[in-house]
Amino acid sequence: MKNILFDLGGVILDLNVNATLEGFLDMGFPKELLEYPQNIYTDVFYLYETGQITTEVFRNTIREITKQNFSNEEFDAAWCGMLVGVPFRRIEILKDLAEKYSLYMLSNTSPMHIEYFEKMFGQTAGFALEDVFTKLYYSYEIGKHKPDAGAFIHVLEDAGIEASETLFLDDNIQNVKAAEELGFQVIHINETRTMESLGFGL
């Protein structure tokens, strides 16, 4: 194994999606917007997370759907409410692994979330993501979304790495299965199998 490809949310970053859903509920959003992320493939969230619309268009589309005239600040706070934080132990693990392997990230995410997360990570770690990751692949930048095979193939081709030499960690079992079918070594991260439980034995 030469490389490790990380998912972000649920692996490195602790998430609380219910915090965002509760924020949406408090803002009076309709039922269909309270089904995120299950509805990610068919609606505005998918368009935003694959870079097909800008943050401004994303907000305005939500305004049209909900018939609510909320402020940018109010919506942004709810949308980013799911981003809880990065335990310092995981940062230490990343630093250790970066000395032994080439680290990459492939995340289904949006510009707003990444701006918020990168500030959060820097404040906690004291250094930037680029200091430990060889390259970061965000769905809104590459226009591809896990578990689509194209997202994984993009990483392999752009980074010039082999799936068989790469370990993939994700908390979404569909993403894990898709990567395994492409020849990646895989670990499904869950409540009992976390980065902390894997430790430095990777």
Rosetta constraint file for C-alpha pairs under 8 A:
AtomPair CA 1 CA 164 HARMONIC 7.64 0.50
AtomPair CA 1 CA 165 HARMONIC 4.48 0.50
AtomPair CA 1 CA 166 HARMONIC 5.77 0.50
AtomPair CA 1 CA 167 HARMONIC 6.99 0.50
AtomPair CA 2 CA 101 HARMONIC 5.41 0.50
AtomPair CA 2 CA 102 HARMONIC 6.49 0.50
AtomPair CA 2 CA 165 HARMONIC 5.43 0.50
AtomPair CA 2 CA 166 HARMONIC 6.11 0.50
AtomPair CA 3 CA 101 HARMONIC 5.21 0.50
AtomPair CA 3 CA 102 HARMONIC 4.71 0.50
AtomPair CA 3 CA 103 HARMONIC 5.86 0.50
AtomPair CA 3 CA 104 HARMONIC 7.52 0.50
AtomPair CA 3 CA 161 HARMONIC 7.88 0.50
AtomPair CA 3 CA 165 HARMONIC 6.31 0.50
AtomPair CA 3 CA 166 HARMONIC 4.56 0.50
AtomPair CA 3 CA 167 HARMONIC 6.26 0.50
AtomPair CA 4 CA 101 HARMONIC 6.74 0.50
AtomPair CA 4 CA 102 HARMONIC 6.38 0.50
AtomPair CA 4 CA 103 HARMONIC 5.01 0.50
AtomPair CA 4 CA 104 HARMONIC 6.17 0.50
AtomPair CA 4 CA 166 HARMONIC 5.41 0.50
AtomPair CA 4 CA 167 HARMONIC 4.67 0.50
AtomPair CA 4 CA 168 HARMONIC 5.94 0.50
AtomPair CA 4 CA 169 HARMONIC 7.73 0.50
AtomPair CA 5 CA 103 HARMONIC 6.04 0.50
AtomPair CA 5 CA 104 HARMONIC 4.64 0.50
AtomPair CA 5 CA 105 HARMONIC 5.30 0.50
AtomPair CA 5 CA 106 HARMONIC 6.74 0.50
AtomPair CA 5 CA 166 HARMONIC 6.77 0.50
AtomPair CA 5 CA 167 HARMONIC 5.98 0.50
AtomPair CA 5 CA 168 HARMONIC 4.70 0.50
AtomPair CA 5 CA 169 HARMONIC 6.41 0.50
AtomPair CA 6 CA 11 HARMONIC 7.37 0.50
AtomPair CA 6 CA 12 HARMONIC 7.83 0.50
AtomPair CA 6 CA 103 HARMONIC 7.57 0.50
AtomPair CA 6 CA 104 HARMONIC 6.12 0.50
AtomPair CA 6 CA 105 HARMONIC 4.59 0.50
AtomPair CA 6 CA 106 HARMONIC 6.12 0.50
AtomPair CA 6 CA 107 HARMONIC 7.87 0.50
AtomPair CA 6 CA 168 HARMONIC 5.93 0.50
AtomPair CA 6 CA 169 HARMONIC 5.10 0.50
AtomPair CA 6 CA 170 HARMONIC 6.58 0.50
AtomPair CA 7 CA 11 HARMONIC 6.07 0.50
AtomPair CA 7 CA 12 HARMONIC 7.30 0.50
AtomPair CA 7 CA 105 HARMONIC 5.80 0.50
AtomPair CA 7 CA 106 HARMONIC 5.37 0.50
AtomPair CA 7 CA 107 HARMONIC 5.26 0.50
AtomPair CA 7 CA 168 HARMONIC 7.82 0.50
AtomPair CA 7 CA 169 HARMONIC 6.06 0.50
AtomPair CA 7 CA 170 HARMONIC 5.04 0.50
AtomPair CA 7 CA 171 HARMONIC 7.61 0.50
AtomPair CA 8 CA 12 HARMONIC 5.19 0.50
AtomPair CA 8 CA 13 HARMONIC 5.78 0.50
AtomPair CA 8 CA 105 HARMONIC 6.92 0.50
AtomPair CA 8 CA 106 HARMONIC 7.23 0.50
AtomPair CA 8 CA 107 HARMONIC 5.59 0.50
AtomPair CA 8 CA 170 HARMONIC 7.86 0.50
AtomPair CA 9 CA 13 HARMONIC 4.77 0.50
AtomPair CA 9 CA 14 HARMONIC 6.22 0.50
AtomPair CA 9 CA 15 HARMONIC 6.10 0.50
AtomPair CA 9 CA 107 HARMONIC 7.62 0.50
AtomPair CA 10 CA 14 HARMONIC 5.29 0.50
AtomPair CA 10 CA 15 HARMONIC 5.87 0.50
AtomPair CA 10 CA 170 HARMONIC 7.54 0.50
AtomPair CA 10 CA 171 HARMONIC 5.84 0.50
AtomPair CA 10 CA 189 HARMONIC 7.75 0.50
AtomPair CA 10 CA 190 HARMONIC 7.99 0.50
AtomPair CA 11 CA 169 HARMONIC 7.32 0.50
AtomPair CA 11 CA 170 HARMONIC 6.29 0.50
AtomPair CA 11 CA 171 HARMONIC 6.33 0.50
AtomPair CA 11 CA 189 HARMONIC 6.53 0.50
AtomPair CA 11 CA 194 HARMONIC 7.11 0.50
AtomPair CA 11 CA 195 HARMONIC 6.87 0.50
AtomPair CA 12 CA 86 HARMONIC 6.35 0.50
AtomPair CA 12 CA 90 HARMONIC 6.60 0.50
AtomPair CA 12 CA 195 HARMONIC 7.61 0.50
AtomPair CA 13 CA 83 HARMONIC 7.25 0.50
AtomPair CA 13 CA 84 HARMONIC 7.20 0.50
AtomPair CA 13 CA 85 HARMONIC 5.77 0.50
AtomPair CA 13 CA 86 HARMONIC 4.92 0.50
AtomPair CA 13 CA 87 HARMONIC 7.75 0.50
AtomPair CA 14 CA 83 HARMONIC 6.63 0.50
AtomPair CA 14 CA 84 HARMONIC 5.33 0.50
AtomPair CA 14 CA 85 HARMONIC 5.46 0.50
AtomPair CA 14 CA 86 HARMONIC 6.11 0.50
AtomPair CA 14 CA 87 HARMONIC 7.86 0.50
AtomPair CA 15 CA 82 HARMONIC 5.36 0.50
AtomPair CA 15 CA 83 HARMONIC 5.15 0.50
AtomPair CA 15 CA 84 HARMONIC 5.36 0.50
AtomPair CA 15 CA 85 HARMONIC 7.54 0.50
AtomPair CA 16 CA 20 HARMONIC 7.50 0.50
AtomPair CA 16 CA 81 HARMONIC 7.59 0.50
AtomPair CA 16 CA 82 HARMONIC 4.50 0.50
AtomPair CA 16 CA 83 HARMONIC 6.55 0.50
AtomPair CA 16 CA 84 HARMONIC 6.46 0.50
AtomPair CA 17 CA 21 HARMONIC 6.43 0.50
AtomPair CA 17 CA 81 HARMONIC 7.71 0.50
AtomPair CA 17 CA 82 HARMONIC 4.67 0.50
AtomPair CA 17 CA 83 HARMONIC 7.91 0.50
AtomPair CA 18 CA 22 HARMONIC 5.89 0.50
AtomPair CA 18 CA 82 HARMONIC 6.94 0.50
AtomPair CA 19 CA 23 HARMONIC 6.22 0.50
AtomPair CA 19 CA 78 HARMONIC 7.44 0.50
AtomPair CA 19 CA 81 HARMONIC 5.57 0.50
AtomPair CA 19 CA 82 HARMONIC 5.35 0.50
AtomPair CA 20 CA 24 HARMONIC 6.18 0.50
AtomPair CA 20 CA 78 HARMONIC 5.05 0.50
AtomPair CA 20 CA 79 HARMONIC 5.52 0.50
AtomPair CA 20 CA 80 HARMONIC 6.97 0.50
AtomPair CA 20 CA 81 HARMONIC 5.13 0.50
AtomPair CA 20 CA 82 HARMONIC 5.26 0.50
AtomPair CA 21 CA 25 HARMONIC 6.11 0.50
AtomPair CA 21 CA 34 HARMONIC 5.72 0.50
AtomPair CA 21 CA 36 HARMONIC 7.67 0.50
AtomPair CA 21 CA 78 HARMONIC 7.83 0.50
AtomPair CA 22 CA 26 HARMONIC 6.14 0.50
AtomPair CA 23 CA 27 HARMONIC 6.31 0.50
AtomPair CA 23 CA 78 HARMONIC 4.91 0.50
AtomPair CA 23 CA 79 HARMONIC 7.80 0.50
AtomPair CA 23 CA 81 HARMONIC 7.72 0.50
AtomPair CA 24 CA 28 HARMONIC 6.49 0.50
AtomPair CA 24 CA 29 HARMONIC 5.50 0.50
AtomPair CA 24 CA 33 HARMONIC 7.68 0.50
AtomPair CA 24 CA 34 HARMONIC 6.99 0.50
AtomPair CA 24 CA 78 HARMONIC 6.55 0.50
AtomPair CA 25 CA 29 HARMONIC 5.56 0.50
AtomPair CA 25 CA 30 HARMONIC 7.81 0.50
AtomPair CA 25 CA 34 HARMONIC 7.26 0.50
AtomPair CA 27 CA 68 HARMONIC 7.85 0.50
AtomPair CA 27 CA 70 HARMONIC 7.88 0.50
AtomPair CA 28 CA 66 HARMONIC 7.64 0.50
AtomPair CA 28 CA 68 HARMONIC 7.62 0.50
AtomPair CA 29 CA 33 HARMONIC 6.44 0.50
AtomPair CA 29 CA 34 HARMONIC 7.37 0.50
AtomPair CA 29 CA 66 HARMONIC 5.49 0.50
AtomPair CA 29 CA 68 HARMONIC 7.81 0.50
AtomPair CA 30 CA 34 HARMONIC 6.91 0.50
AtomPair CA 30 CA 66 HARMONIC 6.34 0.50
AtomPair CA 31 CA 35 HARMONIC 6.96 0.50
AtomPair CA 32 CA 39 HARMONIC 7.98 0.50
AtomPair CA 35 CA 39 HARMONIC 6.05 0.50
AtomPair CA 36 CA 40 HARMONIC 6.34 0.50
AtomPair CA 39 CA 43 HARMONIC 6.68 0.50
AtomPair CA 40 CA 44 HARMONIC 7.71 0.50
AtomPair CA 40 CA 45 HARMONIC 5.54 0.50
AtomPair CA 40 CA 46 HARMONIC 5.04 0.50
AtomPair CA 41 CA 45 HARMONIC 7.69 0.50
AtomPair CA 41 CA 46 HARMONIC 5.35 0.50
AtomPair CA 42 CA 46 HARMONIC 6.63 0.50
AtomPair CA 43 CA 47 HARMONIC 6.73 0.50
AtomPair CA 44 CA 48 HARMONIC 6.17 0.50
AtomPair CA 44 CA 58 HARMONIC 6.96 0.50
AtomPair CA 44 CA 61 HARMONIC 7.47 0.50
AtomPair CA 44 CA 62 HARMONIC 7.89 0.50
AtomPair CA 45 CA 49 HARMONIC 6.08 0.50
AtomPair CA 45 CA 58 HARMONIC 7.95 0.50
AtomPair CA 46 CA 50 HARMONIC 6.07 0.50
AtomPair CA 47 CA 51 HARMONIC 6.29 0.50
AtomPair CA 47 CA 52 HARMONIC 5.02 0.50
AtomPair CA 47 CA 53 HARMONIC 5.93 0.50
AtomPair CA 48 CA 52 HARMONIC 5.91 0.50
AtomPair CA 48 CA 53 HARMONIC 5.24 0.50
AtomPair CA 48 CA 54 HARMONIC 6.67 0.50
AtomPair CA 48 CA 55 HARMONIC 7.29 0.50
AtomPair CA 48 CA 58 HARMONIC 6.41 0.50
AtomPair CA 48 CA 110 HARMONIC 6.30 0.50
AtomPair CA 48 CA 140 HARMONIC 6.88 0.50
AtomPair CA 49 CA 108 HARMONIC 6.41 0.50
AtomPair CA 49 CA 109 HARMONIC 5.23 0.50
AtomPair CA 49 CA 110 HARMONIC 4.74 0.50
AtomPair CA 49 CA 111 HARMONIC 7.84 0.50
AtomPair CA 49 CA 139 HARMONIC 5.97 0.50
AtomPair CA 49 CA 140 HARMONIC 4.81 0.50
AtomPair CA 49 CA 145 HARMONIC 7.78 0.50
AtomPair CA 50 CA 108 HARMONIC 7.92 0.50
AtomPair CA 50 CA 109 HARMONIC 7.95 0.50
AtomPair CA 50 CA 110 HARMONIC 7.70 0.50
AtomPair CA 50 CA 139 HARMONIC 5.21 0.50
AtomPair CA 50 CA 140 HARMONIC 3.99 0.50
AtomPair CA 50 CA 141 HARMONIC 7.03 0.50
AtomPair CA 50 CA 142 HARMONIC 7.31 0.50
AtomPair CA 50 CA 143 HARMONIC 4.53 0.50
AtomPair CA 50 CA 144 HARMONIC 5.93 0.50
AtomPair CA 50 CA 145 HARMONIC 6.57 0.50
AtomPair CA 51 CA 110 HARMONIC 7.69 0.50
AtomPair CA 51 CA 139 HARMONIC 7.26 0.50
AtomPair CA 51 CA 140 HARMONIC 3.97 0.50
AtomPair CA 51 CA 141 HARMONIC 6.11 0.50
AtomPair CA 51 CA 142 HARMONIC 7.83 0.50
AtomPair CA 51 CA 143 HARMONIC 5.80 0.50
AtomPair CA 52 CA 140 HARMONIC 7.61 0.50
AtomPair CA 52 CA 143 HARMONIC 7.54 0.50
AtomPair CA 53 CA 57 HARMONIC 5.95 0.50
AtomPair CA 53 CA 58 HARMONIC 6.38 0.50
AtomPair CA 54 CA 58 HARMONIC 6.03 0.50
AtomPair CA 55 CA 59 HARMONIC 6.23 0.50
AtomPair CA 55 CA 111 HARMONIC 7.18 0.50
AtomPair CA 55 CA 112 HARMONIC 7.13 0.50
AtomPair CA 56 CA 60 HARMONIC 6.22 0.50
AtomPair CA 57 CA 61 HARMONIC 5.87 0.50
AtomPair CA 58 CA 62 HARMONIC 6.30 0.50
AtomPair CA 59 CA 63 HARMONIC 6.27 0.50
AtomPair CA 59 CA 72 HARMONIC 7.36 0.50
AtomPair CA 59 CA 75 HARMONIC 7.64 0.50
AtomPair CA 60 CA 64 HARMONIC 6.27 0.50
AtomPair CA 61 CA 65 HARMONIC 6.20 0.50
AtomPair CA 62 CA 66 HARMONIC 5.96 0.50
AtomPair CA 63 CA 67 HARMONIC 5.50 0.50
AtomPair CA 63 CA 68 HARMONIC 5.34 0.50
AtomPair CA 63 CA 69 HARMONIC 6.16 0.50
AtomPair CA 63 CA 70 HARMONIC 7.35 0.50
AtomPair CA 64 CA 68 HARMONIC 7.42 0.50
AtomPair CA 70 CA 74 HARMONIC 6.41 0.50
AtomPair CA 70 CA 75 HARMONIC 6.68 0.50
AtomPair CA 71 CA 75 HARMONIC 6.37 0.50
AtomPair CA 72 CA 76 HARMONIC 5.96 0.50
AtomPair CA 73 CA 77 HARMONIC 6.09 0.50
AtomPair CA 74 CA 78 HARMONIC 6.56 0.50
AtomPair CA 75 CA 79 HARMONIC 6.09 0.50
AtomPair CA 76 CA 80 HARMONIC 5.97 0.50
AtomPair CA 76 CA 112 HARMONIC 7.80 0.50
AtomPair CA 77 CA 81 HARMONIC 5.81 0.50
AtomPair CA 78 CA 82 HARMONIC 7.75 0.50
AtomPair CA 79 CA 113 HARMONIC 7.95 0.50
AtomPair CA 80 CA 112 HARMONIC 7.61 0.50
AtomPair CA 80 CA 113 HARMONIC 6.13 0.50
AtomPair CA 80 CA 116 HARMONIC 7.29 0.50
AtomPair CA 83 CA 113 HARMONIC 7.81 0.50
AtomPair CA 83 CA 117 HARMONIC 7.32 0.50
AtomPair CA 85 CA 120 HARMONIC 6.98 0.50
AtomPair CA 85 CA 121 HARMONIC 7.78 0.50
AtomPair CA 86 CA 90 HARMONIC 7.01 0.50
AtomPair CA 86 CA 91 HARMONIC 7.47 0.50
AtomPair CA 86 CA 120 HARMONIC 7.85 0.50
AtomPair CA 86 CA 121 HARMONIC 6.71 0.50
AtomPair CA 86 CA 124 HARMONIC 7.36 0.50
AtomPair CA 87 CA 91 HARMONIC 6.99 0.50
AtomPair CA 88 CA 92 HARMONIC 6.45 0.50
AtomPair CA 88 CA 124 HARMONIC 7.00 0.50
AtomPair CA 88 CA 125 HARMONIC 7.08 0.50
AtomPair CA 89 CA 93 HARMONIC 6.32 0.50
AtomPair CA 89 CA 196 HARMONIC 7.03 0.50
AtomPair CA 90 CA 94 HARMONIC 6.19 0.50
AtomPair CA 90 CA 195 HARMONIC 6.66 0.50
AtomPair CA 90 CA 196 HARMONIC 6.61 0.50
AtomPair CA 91 CA 95 HARMONIC 6.30 0.50
AtomPair CA 91 CA 125 HARMONIC 6.47 0.50
AtomPair CA 92 CA 96 HARMONIC 6.29 0.50
AtomPair CA 93 CA 97 HARMONIC 6.10 0.50
AtomPair CA 93 CA 195 HARMONIC 7.85 0.50
AtomPair CA 93 CA 196 HARMONIC 7.82 0.50
AtomPair CA 93 CA 199 HARMONIC 6.80 0.50
AtomPair CA 93 CA 200 HARMONIC 6.60 0.50
AtomPair CA 94 CA 98 HARMONIC 5.98 0.50
AtomPair CA 94 CA 132 HARMONIC 6.78 0.50
AtomPair CA 95 CA 99 HARMONIC 6.84 0.50
AtomPair CA 95 CA 132 HARMONIC 6.16 0.50
AtomPair CA 96 CA 100 HARMONIC 7.21 0.50
AtomPair CA 96 CA 200 HARMONIC 7.34 0.50
AtomPair CA 97 CA 101 HARMONIC 5.87 0.50
AtomPair CA 97 CA 103 HARMONIC 7.69 0.50
AtomPair CA 97 CA 200 HARMONIC 7.30 0.50
AtomPair CA 98 CA 102 HARMONIC 6.11 0.50
AtomPair CA 98 CA 103 HARMONIC 6.16 0.50
AtomPair CA 98 CA 132 HARMONIC 5.63 0.50
AtomPair CA 98 CA 133 HARMONIC 7.20 0.50
AtomPair CA 102 CA 133 HARMONIC 7.11 0.50
AtomPair CA 102 CA 134 HARMONIC 6.02 0.50
AtomPair CA 103 CA 132 HARMONIC 6.97 0.50
AtomPair CA 103 CA 133 HARMONIC 4.81 0.50
AtomPair CA 103 CA 134 HARMONIC 5.51 0.50
AtomPair CA 103 CA 135 HARMONIC 7.31 0.50
AtomPair CA 104 CA 133 HARMONIC 5.46 0.50
AtomPair CA 104 CA 134 HARMONIC 5.76 0.50
AtomPair CA 104 CA 135 HARMONIC 5.26 0.50
AtomPair CA 104 CA 136 HARMONIC 5.77 0.50
AtomPair CA 104 CA 137 HARMONIC 7.53 0.50
AtomPair CA 105 CA 133 HARMONIC 7.34 0.50
AtomPair CA 105 CA 135 HARMONIC 6.83 0.50
AtomPair CA 105 CA 136 HARMONIC 4.86 0.50
AtomPair CA 105 CA 137 HARMONIC 5.68 0.50
AtomPair CA 105 CA 138 HARMONIC 7.78 0.50
AtomPair CA 106 CA 136 HARMONIC 6.52 0.50
AtomPair CA 106 CA 137 HARMONIC 4.73 0.50
AtomPair CA 106 CA 138 HARMONIC 5.88 0.50
AtomPair CA 106 CA 139 HARMONIC 7.45 0.50
AtomPair CA 106 CA 155 HARMONIC 7.79 0.50
AtomPair CA 107 CA 137 HARMONIC 6.46 0.50
AtomPair CA 107 CA 138 HARMONIC 5.09 0.50
AtomPair CA 107 CA 139 HARMONIC 6.07 0.50
AtomPair CA 107 CA 146 HARMONIC 7.80 0.50
AtomPair CA 108 CA 138 HARMONIC 6.18 0.50
AtomPair CA 108 CA 139 HARMONIC 4.89 0.50
AtomPair CA 108 CA 140 HARMONIC 7.47 0.50
AtomPair CA 108 CA 145 HARMONIC 5.86 0.50
AtomPair CA 108 CA 146 HARMONIC 6.56 0.50
AtomPair CA 109 CA 113 HARMONIC 6.62 0.50
AtomPair CA 109 CA 114 HARMONIC 7.05 0.50
AtomPair CA 109 CA 138 HARMONIC 6.20 0.50
AtomPair CA 109 CA 139 HARMONIC 5.87 0.50
AtomPair CA 109 CA 140 HARMONIC 6.48 0.50
AtomPair CA 110 CA 114 HARMONIC 6.27 0.50
AtomPair CA 110 CA 138 HARMONIC 7.75 0.50
AtomPair CA 110 CA 139 HARMONIC 7.43 0.50
AtomPair CA 110 CA 140 HARMONIC 5.83 0.50
AtomPair CA 111 CA 115 HARMONIC 6.17 0.50
AtomPair CA 111 CA 140 HARMONIC 7.01 0.50
AtomPair CA 112 CA 116 HARMONIC 6.29 0.50
AtomPair CA 113 CA 117 HARMONIC 5.91 0.50
AtomPair CA 114 CA 118 HARMONIC 5.82 0.50
AtomPair CA 115 CA 119 HARMONIC 6.49 0.50
AtomPair CA 116 CA 120 HARMONIC 6.31 0.50
AtomPair CA 117 CA 121 HARMONIC 5.97 0.50
AtomPair CA 118 CA 122 HARMONIC 6.06 0.50
AtomPair CA 118 CA 128 HARMONIC 7.42 0.50
AtomPair CA 118 CA 129 HARMONIC 7.22 0.50
AtomPair CA 119 CA 123 HARMONIC 6.17 0.50
AtomPair CA 120 CA 124 HARMONIC 6.27 0.50
AtomPair CA 121 CA 125 HARMONIC 5.78 0.50
AtomPair CA 121 CA 126 HARMONIC 7.83 0.50
AtomPair CA 121 CA 127 HARMONIC 7.85 0.50
AtomPair CA 121 CA 128 HARMONIC 7.18 0.50
AtomPair CA 121 CA 129 HARMONIC 7.35 0.50
AtomPair CA 122 CA 126 HARMONIC 5.18 0.50
AtomPair CA 122 CA 127 HARMONIC 5.20 0.50
AtomPair CA 122 CA 128 HARMONIC 5.31 0.50
AtomPair CA 122 CA 129 HARMONIC 7.45 0.50
AtomPair CA 123 CA 127 HARMONIC 7.75 0.50
AtomPair CA 127 CA 131 HARMONIC 6.70 0.50
AtomPair CA 128 CA 132 HARMONIC 7.72 0.50
AtomPair CA 129 CA 133 HARMONIC 6.05 0.50
AtomPair CA 130 CA 134 HARMONIC 6.68 0.50
AtomPair CA 130 CA 135 HARMONIC 7.04 0.50
AtomPair CA 130 CA 136 HARMONIC 7.82 0.50
AtomPair CA 135 CA 159 HARMONIC 7.83 0.50
AtomPair CA 137 CA 141 HARMONIC 7.25 0.50
AtomPair CA 137 CA 142 HARMONIC 6.92 0.50
AtomPair CA 137 CA 155 HARMONIC 7.25 0.50
AtomPair CA 138 CA 142 HARMONIC 6.33 0.50
AtomPair CA 139 CA 143 HARMONIC 5.45 0.50
AtomPair CA 139 CA 144 HARMONIC 5.24 0.50
AtomPair CA 139 CA 145 HARMONIC 5.40 0.50
AtomPair CA 139 CA 151 HARMONIC 7.77 0.50
AtomPair CA 140 CA 144 HARMONIC 7.32 0.50
AtomPair CA 142 CA 151 HARMONIC 7.77 0.50
AtomPair CA 142 CA 154 HARMONIC 7.96 0.50
AtomPair CA 144 CA 148 HARMONIC 7.18 0.50
AtomPair CA 144 CA 150 HARMONIC 6.49 0.50
AtomPair CA 144 CA 151 HARMONIC 5.00 0.50
AtomPair CA 145 CA 150 HARMONIC 7.85 0.50
AtomPair CA 145 CA 151 HARMONIC 5.74 0.50
AtomPair CA 146 CA 151 HARMONIC 5.91 0.50
AtomPair CA 146 CA 152 HARMONIC 7.55 0.50
AtomPair CA 146 CA 175 HARMONIC 5.99 0.50
AtomPair CA 147 CA 151 HARMONIC 7.34 0.50
AtomPair CA 147 CA 174 HARMONIC 6.31 0.50
AtomPair CA 147 CA 175 HARMONIC 4.57 0.50
AtomPair CA 147 CA 176 HARMONIC 8.00 0.50
AtomPair CA 147 CA 178 HARMONIC 5.81 0.50
AtomPair CA 147 CA 179 HARMONIC 7.78 0.50
AtomPair CA 148 CA 152 HARMONIC 7.45 0.50
AtomPair CA 148 CA 178 HARMONIC 7.42 0.50
AtomPair CA 149 CA 153 HARMONIC 6.17 0.50
AtomPair CA 149 CA 178 HARMONIC 6.70 0.50
AtomPair CA 149 CA 179 HARMONIC 7.61 0.50
AtomPair CA 149 CA 182 HARMONIC 7.73 0.50
AtomPair CA 150 CA 154 HARMONIC 5.93 0.50
AtomPair CA 151 CA 155 HARMONIC 6.64 0.50
AtomPair CA 152 CA 156 HARMONIC 6.38 0.50
AtomPair CA 152 CA 179 HARMONIC 7.03 0.50
AtomPair CA 153 CA 157 HARMONIC 6.07 0.50
AtomPair CA 154 CA 158 HARMONIC 5.87 0.50
AtomPair CA 155 CA 159 HARMONIC 5.74 0.50
AtomPair CA 155 CA 160 HARMONIC 7.93 0.50
AtomPair CA 156 CA 160 HARMONIC 5.60 0.50
AtomPair CA 156 CA 161 HARMONIC 5.15 0.50
AtomPair CA 156 CA 162 HARMONIC 6.30 0.50
AtomPair CA 156 CA 163 HARMONIC 6.89 0.50
AtomPair CA 157 CA 161 HARMONIC 6.93 0.50
AtomPair CA 161 CA 165 HARMONIC 7.48 0.50
AtomPair CA 161 CA 166 HARMONIC 7.65 0.50
AtomPair CA 162 CA 166 HARMONIC 6.50 0.50
AtomPair CA 163 CA 167 HARMONIC 7.83 0.50
AtomPair CA 163 CA 182 HARMONIC 6.91 0.50
AtomPair CA 163 CA 183 HARMONIC 5.35 0.50
AtomPair CA 163 CA 184 HARMONIC 4.52 0.50
AtomPair CA 163 CA 185 HARMONIC 7.42 0.50
AtomPair CA 164 CA 183 HARMONIC 5.43 0.50
AtomPair CA 164 CA 184 HARMONIC 5.14 0.50
AtomPair CA 164 CA 185 HARMONIC 6.41 0.50
AtomPair CA 165 CA 184 HARMONIC 7.23 0.50
AtomPair CA 165 CA 185 HARMONIC 7.48 0.50
AtomPair CA 166 CA 184 HARMONIC 5.73 0.50
AtomPair CA 166 CA 185 HARMONIC 6.05 0.50
AtomPair CA 167 CA 184 HARMONIC 6.02 0.50
AtomPair CA 167 CA 185 HARMONIC 4.57 0.50
AtomPair CA 167 CA 186 HARMONIC 5.42 0.50
AtomPair CA 167 CA 187 HARMONIC 7.46 0.50
AtomPair CA 168 CA 176 HARMONIC 7.39 0.50
AtomPair CA 168 CA 179 HARMONIC 7.23 0.50
AtomPair CA 168 CA 184 HARMONIC 6.48 0.50
AtomPair CA 168 CA 185 HARMONIC 6.11 0.50
AtomPair CA 168 CA 186 HARMONIC 4.74 0.50
AtomPair CA 168 CA 187 HARMONIC 6.31 0.50
AtomPair CA 169 CA 176 HARMONIC 7.34 0.50
AtomPair CA 169 CA 186 HARMONIC 6.01 0.50
AtomPair CA 169 CA 187 HARMONIC 5.04 0.50
AtomPair CA 169 CA 188 HARMONIC 6.02 0.50
AtomPair CA 169 CA 189 HARMONIC 6.41 0.50
AtomPair CA 170 CA 175 HARMONIC 6.82 0.50
AtomPair CA 170 CA 176 HARMONIC 6.16 0.50
AtomPair CA 170 CA 187 HARMONIC 6.92 0.50
AtomPair CA 170 CA 188 HARMONIC 5.56 0.50
AtomPair CA 170 CA 189 HARMONIC 5.58 0.50
AtomPair CA 171 CA 176 HARMONIC 7.77 0.50
AtomPair CA 171 CA 188 HARMONIC 5.60 0.50
AtomPair CA 171 CA 189 HARMONIC 4.50 0.50
AtomPair CA 171 CA 190 HARMONIC 5.72 0.50
AtomPair CA 172 CA 176 HARMONIC 6.42 0.50
AtomPair CA 172 CA 188 HARMONIC 7.26 0.50
AtomPair CA 172 CA 189 HARMONIC 7.82 0.50
AtomPair CA 173 CA 177 HARMONIC 6.12 0.50
AtomPair CA 173 CA 188 HARMONIC 6.46 0.50
AtomPair CA 174 CA 178 HARMONIC 6.18 0.50
AtomPair CA 175 CA 179 HARMONIC 6.24 0.50
AtomPair CA 176 CA 180 HARMONIC 6.16 0.50
AtomPair CA 176 CA 186 HARMONIC 6.38 0.50
AtomPair CA 176 CA 187 HARMONIC 7.24 0.50
AtomPair CA 176 CA 188 HARMONIC 6.32 0.50
AtomPair CA 177 CA 181 HARMONIC 6.22 0.50
AtomPair CA 178 CA 182 HARMONIC 6.64 0.50
AtomPair CA 179 CA 183 HARMONIC 6.63 0.50
AtomPair CA 179 CA 184 HARMONIC 5.51 0.50
AtomPair CA 179 CA 185 HARMONIC 7.90 0.50
AtomPair CA 179 CA 186 HARMONIC 7.22 0.50
AtomPair CA 180 CA 184 HARMONIC 4.96 0.50
AtomPair CA 180 CA 185 HARMONIC 6.37 0.50
AtomPair CA 180 CA 186 HARMONIC 6.24 0.50
AtomPair CA 188 CA 193 HARMONIC 7.51 0.50
AtomPair CA 189 CA 193 HARMONIC 5.27 0.50
AtomPair CA 189 CA 194 HARMONIC 5.48 0.50
AtomPair CA 189 CA 195 HARMONIC 7.48 0.50
AtomPair CA 190 CA 194 HARMONIC 6.06 0.50
AtomPair CA 192 CA 197 HARMONIC 7.73 0.50
AtomPair CA 193 CA 197 HARMONIC 5.92 0.50
AtomPair CA 193 CA 198 HARMONIC 7.11 0.50
AtomPair CA 194 CA 198 HARMONIC 6.42 0.50
AtomPair CA 195 CA 199 HARMONIC 6.19 0.50
AtomPair CA 198 CA 202 HARMONIC 6.78 0.50
